[in-house]
Amino acid sequence: MKKQLLAVGDSFTYGEELDDIYQAWPYRLADKIDYEVNNQGLNGSSNASILRRTLEELSTTSYHLVIVGWTIPGRIEWKDADGPAYDVWPGYHMSEQFLDKTPWRMNLVEFVSQHHCAAYLYQQYLQQVILLQSYCEVKQIRLLMMDIFHNNYYRSAGQAQHNMLASQVNPINFVGWGQFGMYELTSRLPRGPGLHPLIRGHQKIADTFDEHLRNIGWIS
């Protein structure tokens, strides 16, 4: 039986804009290291959603390796009495399925757009990273992480203020920490209209994870 890989993230992990989502980096990496993959990438996910779904999956299923693609810190998961959890972020225009059912939800989008604190949202992101890192360390689960975007508005706003918190992130677990995310890593490769990496970009991401795994001795 093959070893099991869990991948969790947003559209960059799901494979948005690929003609075949099975060409996304989790599948390409699994092929390279001969693992079986459960790709839990979900378009539009917030980091709170990514963390929640990772912990939920790990509470019921054992994996030999977990890889998380963290999204932009501005995305916020929210839940109300009218349905399942959903994500909003500054400037986001909610889809028709939400507007038709509960038009008042646009008030939340407008509030988040006008009154968010970028440095605080970056602080929350760091806390989520450290929480998952600590959880996996205690549970002896091998964890790798990578940002979707390294250079973003939230990091720029909060980096100096939360430098001590950021110093707790272990670069062994975090590929490209302080240097690049998936977007920067694939900057010279073709993208779709929505700026998602295409096949060559996903191969580059998979190769980068593979190289890191071999450098730290988790695979040979």
Steps between C-alpha positions, in 0.01 A plus 500: 500500500628845408570766762233768535537871421247764607506833314284791619477851360309732270471521120878468453481158666170401337634567149278790387538586129659167413325302229549194719510557877690173536796691359507718815815491711367259770448229237830573326687487831325178601612342172861610558521358854269202438231604751123493476350848536182646645478850351281722718569821307189719491455820298473818705606341829613713790784395728248436777317263267825333394603450863156373604476253213854374561434436869166335423664266249789415733257420783353210302771384255874428528738645241871455450539856370288816514560798270312828545487792256413808707297769325493879540442603865211732408256216440270450799280200572154587631196297595145606574168328563407486132743240374853357497817696562616732221795730435513873432784747457556872436360594161337163439162493326301208626364248252135487395422196714565706813342822378176336389452321830616761750565845345601643839827304480632776274507716814772272635702531178468879509603514867803277445601707197479832683612418854747209490843524667763348271761459775250315720403266216870425444532425872208255477669328206821453699304357791329253267834391355655452845193317630509243219878470524475429874208260458687292244816503711311365802321239287827411320346579162735610224387844384609727216350840422535769235336838447293567191625860490808602699493863395160623612334805654445331837860388548622847407268654759575260787848357453693750713235499774484120526860405432535310830197288417632433150831380647315198645427361152734209428654527150540122492120479491445811287638489145606843379440668835602865477591461132220391269155351465345301218423818307857629513641153435311480171538865399677424170264223395162519321189591701130488434281815473438478876879497562507136612798288395449262211661159443862617499438704814346209686794284396738765639313501833505119518873494417571756773318294764679188376841666524425623854383154610825347375716773654354444847515123464129419511527310172804365320 
